[in-house]
Amino acid sequence: MIKVASYLLLTIILLVFFMPLFYTISPYELNPDKILQSPSLQHLFGTDRLGRDILARVLEGGQTSLIIGFLAASISSLIGLFIGINAGYFKGNIDKSITIIIDLFLTFPTFFLLLALVSYIQASSVILIIVISITGWMGMARLIRSESFAISTKPYIKILTLANVSKRKIIFKYFAPLLAPIFLISFTFAVGGSILAESGLSFLGLGINPPNMSWGSLLSDGKSVIDIAWWVSFFPGLMIFIITFCLIQISDFLQEYLNSKEVQKV
């Protein structure tokens, strides 16, 4: 399953970014003679209520969704990594302060916090990346904090500290390699969560707005004609499902692999 998920994820990413070079139908071209045509050889995913080719729009929207998802996940994961390491390594008042901040953020449901932030800001790709990053670092921070706390109690870390080895060297040379697998697992979850967050906001009309598009906004476009043209919402929804499913499968595999390694050490 992991191989299928990995190949499928890579295939979709490559198609989204490179297929438009060969599939030259414009995602913005209106055609009143081809309104709501079902999938056919001419239009593989059919057309929408303005006669636009859905495959071309899914490819265009997919670029936006994937870029936002991966960039937002990268930024939020790095923020969580930095905060978590500092909390777990330095402990004391720094750990207490960071824990309070994390708990304060987690008090509010993440999606409602997203809604609150986006409601007062004109949404764009950059704004969505920033907002999703701000609201998505807490899980990574808590996980990294817990692992960093455990690593900091290791005898060799205490010896390095007593030997006056610089804190920066200890963190980057000894903490980072041990935290890398956990970081990777959390990152794959974060990518899926970021894509879903962007899709949810765009579906509600608070994310990517016309003429720009994402999978979420394309999904929203089809809700008014879902009874007579299922394909308008189906294909962007299918892309969201496949991407998140593949990422979850990869993350689960990495977690199982990491756990098996821990068992072997014991």
KENU-22803 format. One line per field, with one value per residue: x, y, z of N, C-alpha, C in turn; residue number from 0; residue in three letters. Coordinates in steps of 0.02 Angstrom, whole numbers, always signed. Example, Ala and Ser with C-alpha at 12.3 -4.5 7.8 and 13.67 -1.06 7.14 Angstrom:
% KENU-22803
n.u (+660|+642);
n.v (-284|-112);
n.w (+390|+354);
ca.u (+615|+684);
ca.v (-225|-53);
ca.w (+390|+357);
c.u (+660|+645);
c.v (-165|+2);
c.w (+390|+394);
i (0|1);
aa (ALA|SER);
***
This chain:
% KENU-22803
n.u (+41|+99|+189|+103|+32|+136|+184|+66|+42|+157|+137|+18|+60|+160|+82|-6|+79|+151|+73|-9|+77|+63|-71|-162|-280|-367|-398|-480|-558|-712|-857|-1003|-1071|-1042|-1090|-1097|-1064|-1051|-919|-808|-720|-672|-678|-613|-645|-765|-868|-898|-1028|-1007|-952|-818|-668|-653|-548|-434|-452|-446|-312|-249|-302|-254|-117|-115|-174|-83|+38|+7|-25|+97|+192|+134|+130|+266|+316|+241|+280|+417|+413|+349|+447|+557|+505|+467|+589|+660|+579|+586|+723|+777|+690|+616|+566|+555|+501|+379|+317|+307|+225|+107|+73|+53|-54|-148|-171|-222|-341|-438|-536|-451|-497|-598|-524|-448|-552|-590|-474|-459|-576|-560|-464|-411|-414|-281|-159|-35|-76|-158|-63|+15|-82|-129|-9|+14|-87|-62|+48|+50|+27|+142|+238|+207|+230|+367|+421|+396|+476|+601|+618|+634|+753|+842|+867|+954|+1108|+1226|+1195|+1190|+1323|+1385|+1334|+1391|+1521|+1530|+1494|+1431|+1262|+1195|+1267|+1240|+1102|+1086|+1173|+1151|+1018|+935|+955|+896|+767|+722|+648|+523|+486|+468|+359|+258|+258|+205|+74|+40|+45|-66|-166|-154|-190|-323|-372|-356|-440|-563|-584|-587|-696|-797|-795|-702|-572|-469|-513|-614|-535|-443|-406|-433|-430|-527|-608|-655|-729|-828|-889|-962|-1068|-1193|-1244|-1246|-1346|-1374|-1256|-1141|-1005|-938|-907|-857|-728|-627|-648|-613|-475|-430|-462|-381|-249|-240|-267|-159|-53|-84|-71|+67|+119|+71|+142|+275|+268|+241|+358|+454|+415|+439|+578|+610|+566|+653|+772|+750);
n.v (-61|+61|+86|+102|+215|+310|+315|+355|+480|+551|+543|+617|+744|+772|+770|+877|+988|+977|+927|+1033|+1090|+1015|+988|+1099|+1172|+1314|+1354|+1459|+1490|+1531|+1448|+1455|+1359|+1238|+1209|+1131|+1000|+825|+711|+668|+611|+727|+821|+772|+776|+836|+988|+1150|+1260|+1371|+1328|+1298|+1200|+1067|+981|+1056|+1159|+1091|+1051|+1177|+1231|+1136|+1163|+1280|+1234|+1132|+1202|+1296|+1204|+1129|+1231|+1301|+1196|+1170|+1290|+1299|+1180|+1199|+1307|+1244|+1147|+1225|+1293|+1183|+1114|+1209|+1220|+1088|+1070|+1179|+1188|+1224|+1392|+1434|+1323|+1314|+1435|+1421|+1308|+1358|+1451|+1365|+1287|+1388|+1425|+1303|+1302|+1361|+1299|+1246|+1267|+1362|+1465|+1492|+1537|+1653|+1733|+1745|+1807|+1942|+1981|+2010|+1876|+1783|+1684|+1698|+1755|+1652|+1550|+1606|+1622|+1489|+1433|+1500|+1449|+1314|+1255|+1202|+1065|+1000|+1065|+1021|+884|+879|+945|+852|+742|+805|+836|+708|+670|+762|+714|+611|+527|+562|+687|+764|+753|+820|+947|+978|+981|+1102|+1116|+1204|+1263|+1275|+1187|+1065|+1055|+1057|+956|+842|+835|+862|+754|+645|+689|+698|+588|+594|+724|+715|+627|+703|+810|+759|+735|+867|+927|+868|+915|+1054|+1067|+1025|+1124|+1241|+1206|+1195|+1329|+1395|+1331|+1385|+1511|+1598|+1587|+1559|+1665|+1696|+1771|+1671|+1502|+1352|+1183|+1180|+1294|+1257|+1146|+1208|+1282|+1188|+1151|+1208|+1149|+1016|+919|+901|+897|+807|+792|+913|+947|+827|+786|+884|+861|+726|+734|+801|+705|+594|+645|+679|+554|+476|+543|+518|+379|+366|+433|+349|+232|+275|+301|+173|+109|+181|+149|+10|+10|+66|-35|-138|-86|-90);
n.w (+0|+38|-65|-174|-131|-124|-258|-321|-262|-305|-443|-463|-419|-515|-632|-608|-612|-731|-836|-889|-982|-1094|-1107|-1172|-1163|-1107|-937|-911|-1018|-1086|-1147|-1219|-1291|-1239|-1111|-954|-1000|-997|-943|-1075|-1224|-1280|-1178|-1040|-904|-912|-925|-846|-778|-854|-967|-960|-966|-858|-821|-856|-765|-644|-645|-645|-526|-438|-431|-356|-234|-193|-182|-82|+20|+42|+68|+177|+270|+282|+339|+460|+520|+539|+627|+735|+762|+802|+916|+995|+1018|+1092|+1205|+1257|+1278|+1354|+1461|+1622|+1656|+1525|+1459|+1528|+1492|+1352|+1346|+1400|+1301|+1191|+1239|+1250|+1116|+1072|+1138|+1061|+929|+784|+651|+666|+717|+604|+520|+588|+575|+435|+399|+419|+333|+166|+66|-7|-96|-28|+94|+143|+160|+263|+366|+386|+425|+546|+625|+632|+696|+822|+856|+806|+885|+1016|+1006|+969|+1079|+1181|+1140|+1136|+1268|+1321|+1256|+1309|+1435|+1420|+1458|+1384|+1333|+1448|+1485|+1379|+1402|+1527|+1484|+1427|+1293|+1154|+1156|+1034|+951|+1015|+996|+854|+810|+887|+934|+820|+720|+788|+801|+673|+605|+674|+647|+508|+499|+562|+476|+355|+394|+419|+293|+227|+313|+293|+158|+165|+251|+174|+68|+133|+176|+52|-4|+73|+28|+79|+47|-88|-219|-368|-514|-488|-435|-339|-276|-178|-205|-331|-297|-225|-326|-394|-312|-329|-441|-420|-427|-560|-627|-583|-600|-591|-459|-417|-469|-425|-288|-280|-306|-191|-95|-136|-125|+14|+69|+22|+85|+220|+222|+196|+306|+410|+380|+401|+537|+590|+549|+621|+752|+751|+742|+864|+949|+914|+962|+1098);
ca.u (+0|+141|+217|+48|+19|+192|+183|+6|+54|+207|+106|-29|+99|+192|+30|-32|+126|+181|+24|-31|+122|+40|-144|-159|-346|-364|-447|-521|-595|-784|-886|-1075|-1097|-1021|-1107|-1113|-1057|-1025|-852|-805|-652|-652|-669|-608|-679|-826|-863|-938|-1087|-987|-922|-746|-644|-641|-481|-387|-462|-421|-239|-231|-318|-211|-54|-126|-186|-23|+88|-15|-20|+166|+226|+106|+152|+338|+326|+213|+321|+480|+397|+338|+511|+598|+474|+469|+658|+678|+542|+611|+794|+792|+646|+606|+518|+545|+454|+313|+289|+289|+168|+47|+55|+26|-121|-192|-189|-263|-407|-484|-534|-407|-532|-634|-472|-436|-609|-587|-419|-470|-635|-540|-409|-425|-378|-239|-117|+14|-112|-179|-3|+33|-134|-128|+52|+6|-135|-48|+113|+45|+35|+213|+275|+196|+264|+440|+437|+397|+535|+660|+624|+662|+822|+884|+883|+1004|+1172|+1276|+1177|+1212|+1396|+1401|+1318|+1443|+1584|+1522|+1481|+1381|+1193|+1178|+1296|+1203|+1035|+1089|+1212|+1128|+945|+903|+951|+849|+699|+705|+592|+461|+471|+444|+292|+213|+255|+159|+7|+29|+30|-136|-208|-152|-230|-393|-389|-365|-500|-621|-593|-607|-764|-842|-789|-656|-504|-452|-571|-608|-528|-398|-444|-402|-477|-582|-654|-688|-779|-883|-922|-1008|-1121|-1258|-1268|-1228|-1400|-1377|-1188|-1101|-933|-908|-879|-828|-657|-585|-655|-574|-405|-418|-464|-323|-188|-240|-264|-90|-11|-98|-40|+139|+132|+61|+198|+334|+258|+250|+429|+490|+399|+474|+647|+615|+557|+716|+824|+735);
ca.v (+0|+120|+99|+129|+283|+353|+324|+393|+549|+580|+548|+674|+806|+783|+787|+944|+1041|+971|+912|+1093|+1105|+976|+997|+1171|+1205|+1364|+1344|+1519|+1501|+1521|+1421|+1447|+1301|+1176|+1217|+1071|+938|+770|+688|+638|+611|+796|+852|+711|+787|+874|+1061|+1179|+1297|+1423|+1295|+1292|+1132|+1053|+953|+1112|+1197|+1049|+1056|+1244|+1237|+1092|+1196|+1325|+1196|+1097|+1252|+1320|+1149|+1112|+1289|+1313|+1141|+1179|+1345|+1282|+1126|+1229|+1346|+1196|+1116|+1274|+1304|+1120|+1100|+1256|+1202|+1025|+1073|+1227|+1172|+1279|+1445|+1436|+1269|+1332|+1489|+1393|+1263|+1401|+1479|+1310|+1271|+1445|+1417|+1243|+1314|+1377|+1252|+1273|+1292|+1424|+1516|+1510|+1577|+1719|+1771|+1758|+1851|+2013|+1992|+1992|+1813|+1769|+1626|+1715|+1764|+1586|+1515|+1636|+1608|+1418|+1420|+1526|+1408|+1243|+1234|+1180|+992|+985|+1091|+978|+820|+890|+961|+789|+703|+842|+828|+641|+669|+803|+676|+560|+540|+595|+758|+795|+757|+875|+1010|+989|+996|+1170|+1116|+1257|+1239|+1270|+1125|+1008|+1052|+1040|+895|+783|+834|+863|+688|+602|+715|+699|+544|+619|+784|+694|+600|+759|+852|+729|+750|+939|+943|+850|+961|+1120|+1064|+1023|+1190|+1287|+1185|+1214|+1401|+1413|+1306|+1431|+1577|+1640|+1571|+1581|+1693|+1704|+1717|+1618|+1442|+1298|+1127|+1198|+1339|+1219|+1105|+1253|+1302|+1136|+1133|+1232|+1108|+947|+874|+889|+892|+782|+793|+978|+943|+761|+779|+918|+825|+665|+752|+815|+641|+552|+675|+671|+482|+455|+571|+481|+312|+375|+450|+289|+187|+302|+292|+102|+94|+210|+109|-54|+24|+76|-101|-175|-58|-115);
ca.w (+0|+42|-132|-215|-108|-143|-331|-339|-241|-350|-509|-463|-415|-580|-680|-594|-629|-797|-887|-925|-1038|-1152|-1111|-1181|-1157|-1055|-884|-905|-1080|-1082|-1208|-1207|-1327|-1205|-1041|-916|-1038|-957|-965|-1142|-1250|-1293|-1112|-1000|-841|-926|-921|-792|-799|-901|-1024|-952|-960|-787|-814|-856|-703|-589|-648|-623|-455|-401|-418|-299|-173|-173|-161|-16|+68|+59|+98|+244|+314|+295|+386|+525|+548|+562|+687|+787|+778|+840|+981|+1032|+1041|+1145|+1265|+1284|+1296|+1407|+1517|+1669|+1640|+1452|+1444|+1555|+1450|+1287|+1356|+1408|+1235|+1151|+1266|+1235|+1046|+1065|+1168|+1007|+872|+733|+591|+684|+721|+534|+496|+620|+546|+363|+392|+422|+286|+97|+56|-66|-82|+23|+157|+166|+184|+327|+415|+401|+463|+614|+662|+623|+723|+893|+861|+797|+943|+1074|+994|+971|+1149|+1220|+1120|+1156|+1341|+1333|+1233|+1353|+1495|+1404|+1492|+1342|+1328|+1511|+1482|+1332|+1435|+1577|+1449|+1399|+1221|+1141|+1150|+963|+925|+1043|+965|+783|+796|+924|+938|+754|+688|+824|+792|+601|+587|+702|+609|+443|+509|+576|+417|+307|+419|+413|+222|+215|+351|+262|+97|+186|+278|+116|+30|+173|+173|-16|-13|+107|-4|+117|+26|-156|-252|-441|-564|-465|-417|-302|-274|-134|-240|-384|-263|-208|-388|-417|-265|-352|-497|-403|-445|-632|-655|-527|-615|-577|-392|-404|-485|-375|-224|-286|-300|-120|-60|-154|-97|+86|+83|+10|+138|+282|+216|+202|+376|+450|+368|+435|+609|+604|+539|+678|+811|+746|+757|+937|+980|+903|+1008|+1164);
c.u (+43|+171|+164|+35|+74|+193|+124|+14|+102|+177|+59|+8|+131|+140|+5|+14|+153|+131|-2|+15|+99|-35|-158|-226|-343|-416|-494|-566|-669|-810|-960|-1106|-1081|-1035|-1128|-1114|-1026|-957|-855|-732|-626|-637|-671|-645|-744|-813|-909|-994|-1071|-951|-846|-726|-623|-571|-429|-391|-437|-344|-216|-244|-275|-144|-60|-133|-122|+31|+70|-5|+51|+203|+201|+129|+226|+350|+301|+254|+387|+469|+388|+402|+553|+571|+480|+538|+677|+643|+571|+683|+806|+750|+631|+552|+504|+494|+384|+279|+265|+228|+103|+25|+24|-45|-171|-216|-236|-331|-459|-479|-498|-446|-570|-584|-452|-490|-605|-533|-434|-529|-616|-484|-431|-382|-339|-196|-67|-19|-133|-120|+16|-17|-134|-65|+45|-38|-118|+14|+108|+57|+108|+253|+267|+233|+340|+462|+443|+459|+599|+673|+656|+736|+867|+903|+935|+1071|+1222|+1259|+1199|+1288|+1418|+1388|+1371|+1510|+1583|+1520|+1424|+1312|+1172|+1205|+1259|+1136|+1040|+1123|+1182|+1052|+913|+900|+901|+776|+676|+648|+525|+439|+440|+372|+241|+204|+205|+87|-9|+12|-44|-183|-211|-194|-304|-415|-401|-428|-564|-636|-617|-678|-815|-838|-742|-583|-488|-515|-559|-572|-478|-438|-400|-451|-537|-633|-690|-742|-840|-923|-975|-1066|-1190|-1287|-1255|-1282|-1400|-1308|-1140|-1026|-900|-875|-840|-752|-611|-589|-614|-500|-387|-415|-401|-260|-186|-235|-192|-43|-21|-67|+36|+157|+123|+118|+261|+329|+268|+324|+470|+477|+435|+548|+658|+610|+621|+771|+815|+753);
c.v (+63|+138|+129|+201|+332|+367|+367|+467|+584|+591|+609|+740|+823|+804|+858|+998|+1037|+956|+975|+1114|+1071|+982|+1072|+1207|+1252|+1349|+1403|+1530|+1483|+1496|+1408|+1387|+1234|+1178|+1149|+1007|+885|+748|+652|+638|+681|+834|+795|+717|+826|+949|+1087|+1221|+1356|+1394|+1288|+1219|+1117|+1023|+1008|+1152|+1157|+1052|+1124|+1253|+1194|+1123|+1242|+1287|+1162|+1145|+1278|+1266|+1136|+1170|+1302|+1259|+1149|+1233|+1327|+1227|+1153|+1271|+1298|+1162|+1163|+1283|+1241|+1104|+1146|+1239|+1139|+1028|+1119|+1217|+1234|+1328|+1449|+1383|+1286|+1385|+1463|+1348|+1302|+1429|+1425|+1293|+1326|+1440|+1357|+1249|+1327|+1324|+1283|+1303|+1356|+1481|+1539|+1555|+1648|+1762|+1792|+1806|+1924|+2029|+1971|+1932|+1813|+1709|+1639|+1721|+1696|+1546|+1540|+1616|+1534|+1400|+1442|+1481|+1333|+1215|+1199|+1105|+971|+1006|+1045|+911|+827|+906|+897|+748|+738|+836|+761|+638|+707|+767|+620|+577|+579|+669|+795|+803|+814|+943|+1027|+1007|+1064|+1171|+1165|+1226|+1230|+1205|+1064|+999|+1027|+974|+833|+779|+823|+793|+641|+624|+712|+652|+569|+681|+765|+667|+656|+803|+824|+740|+824|+959|+928|+897|+1030|+1121|+1063|+1090|+1240|+1270|+1204|+1288|+1423|+1389|+1353|+1502|+1624|+1628|+1601|+1604|+1699|+1769|+1662|+1558|+1394|+1240|+1143|+1244|+1304|+1174|+1147|+1274|+1251|+1121|+1155|+1189|+1034|+898|+856|+880|+871|+792|+859|+978|+879|+760|+820|+885|+761|+679|+765|+750|+600|+579|+664|+598|+457|+480|+535|+412|+316|+389|+389|+239|+211|+292|+219|+82|+120|+170|+42|-46|+32|+9|-142|-151|-85|-189);
c.w (+0|-26|-177|-196|-129|-218|-353|-321|-289|-420|-513|-461|-482|-633|-670|-619|-701|-853|-923|-982|-1102|-1162|-1113|-1180|-1097|-1001|-876|-966|-1073|-1150|-1197|-1242|-1292|-1130|-1011|-959|-994|-983|-1032|-1164|-1264|-1228|-1061|-933|-850|-924|-866|-820|-845|-962|-1020|-940|-888|-775|-811|-791|-642|-587|-622|-548|-411|-385|-358|-234|-148|-148|-91|+37|+90|+92|+168|+293|+331|+347|+455|+559|+575|+624|+746|+810|+822|+911|+1025|+1059|+1098|+1210|+1298|+1309|+1356|+1470|+1559|+1647|+1565|+1432|+1468|+1512|+1383|+1293|+1364|+1341|+1191|+1173|+1250|+1162|+1036|+1097|+1115|+953|+813|+674|+606|+693|+651|+507|+524|+589|+474|+353|+389|+373|+216|+78|-10|-48|-26|+91|+186|+194|+254|+381|+435|+441|+536|+656|+661|+655|+790|+901|+855|+858|+1003|+1066|+1000|+1043|+1190|+1204|+1142|+1231|+1358|+1313|+1281|+1418|+1482|+1436|+1448|+1331|+1390|+1512|+1436|+1363|+1488|+1546|+1414|+1322|+1207|+1131|+1077|+933|+951|+1007|+893|+769|+829|+929|+869|+722|+722|+814|+719|+583|+612|+664|+541|+447|+518|+515|+366|+328|+408|+342|+207|+251|+320|+198|+114|+214|+222|+78|+67|+170|+104|-31|+17|+78|+32|+97|-42|-192|-327|-459|-544|-442|-378|-302|-231|-168|-297|-355|-246|-270|-409|-372|-288|-409|-483|-424|-519|-664|-599|-537|-597|-508|-380|-414|-440|-306|-224|-278|-227|-81|-73|-121|-22|+106|+75|+65|+204|+280|+225|+275|+422|+442|+405|+511|+629|+599|+599|+741|+810|+762|+833|+974|+973|+949|+1078|+1170);
i (0|1|2|3|4|5|6|7|8|9|10|11|12|13|14|15|16|17|18|19|20|21|22|23|24|25|26|27|28|29|30|31|32|33|34|35|36|37|38|39|40|41|42|43|44|45|46|47|48|49|50|51|52|53|54|55|56|57|58|59|60|61|62|63|64|65|66|67|68|69|70|71|72|73|74|75|76|77|78|79|80|81|82|83|84|85|86|87|88|89|90|91|92|93|94|95|96|97|98|99|100|101|102|103|104|105|106|107|108|109|110|111|112|113|114|115|116|117|118|119|120|121|122|123|124|125|126|127|128|129|130|131|132|133|134|135|136|137|138|139|140|141|142|143|144|145|146|147|148|149|150|151|152|153|154|155|156|157|158|159|160|161|162|163|164|165|166|167|168|169|170|171|172|173|174|175|176|177|178|179|180|181|182|183|184|185|186|187|188|189|190|191|192|193|194|195|196|197|198|199|200|201|202|203|204|205|206|207|208|209|210|211|212|213|214|215|216|217|218|219|220|221|222|223|224|225|226|227|228|229|230|231|232|233|234|235|236|237|238|239|240|241|242|243|244|245|246|247|248|249|250|251|252|253|254|255|256|257|258|259|260|261|262|263|264|265);
aa (MET|ILE|LYS|VAL|ALA|SER|TYR|LEU|LEU|LEU|THR|ILE|ILE|LEU|LEU|VAL|PHE|PHE|MET|PRO|LEU|PHE|TYR|THR|ILE|SER|PRO|TYR|GLU|LEU|ASN|PRO|ASP|LYS|ILE|LEU|GLN|SER|PRO|SER|LEU|GLN|HIS|LEU|PHE|GLY|THR|ASP|ARG|LEU|GLY|ARG|ASP|ILE|LEU|ALA|ARG|VAL|LEU|GLU|GLY|GLY|GLN|THR|SER|LEU|ILE|ILE|GLY|PHE|LEU|ALA|ALA|SER|ILE|SER|SER|LEU|ILE|GLY|LEU|PHE|ILE|GLY|ILE|ASN|ALA|GLY|TYR|PHE|LYS|GLY|ASN|ILE|ASP|LYS|SER|ILE|THR|ILE|ILE|ILE|ASP|LEU|PHE|LEU|THR|PHE|PRO|THR|PHE|PHE|LEU|LEU|LEU|ALA|LEU|VAL|SER|TYR|ILE|GLN|ALA|SER|SER|VAL|ILE|LEU|ILE|ILE|VAL|ILE|SER|ILE|THR|GLY|TRP|MET|GLY|MET|ALA|ARG|LEU|ILE|ARG|SER|GLU|SER|PHE|ALA|ILE|SER|THR|LYS|PRO|TYR|ILE|LYS|ILE|LEU|THR|LEU|ALA|ASN|VAL|SER|LYS|ARG|LYS|ILE|ILE|PHE|LYS|TYR|PHE|ALA|PRO|LEU|LEU|ALA|PRO|ILE|PHE|LEU|ILE|SER|PHE|THR|PHE|ALA|VAL|GLY|GLY|SER|ILE|LEU|ALA|GLU|SER|GLY|LEU|SER|PHE|LEU|GLY|LEU|GLY|ILE|ASN|PRO|PRO|ASN|MET|SER|TRP|GLY|SER|LEU|LEU|SER|ASP|GLY|LYS|SER|VAL|ILE|ASP|ILE|ALA|TRP|TRP|VAL|SER|PHE|PHE|PRO|GLY|LEU|MET|ILE|PHE|ILE|ILE|THR|PHE|CYS|LEU|ILE|GLN|ILE|SER|ASP|PHE|LEU|GLN|GLU|TYR|LEU|ASN|SER|LYS|GLU|VAL|GLN|LYS|VAL);
***
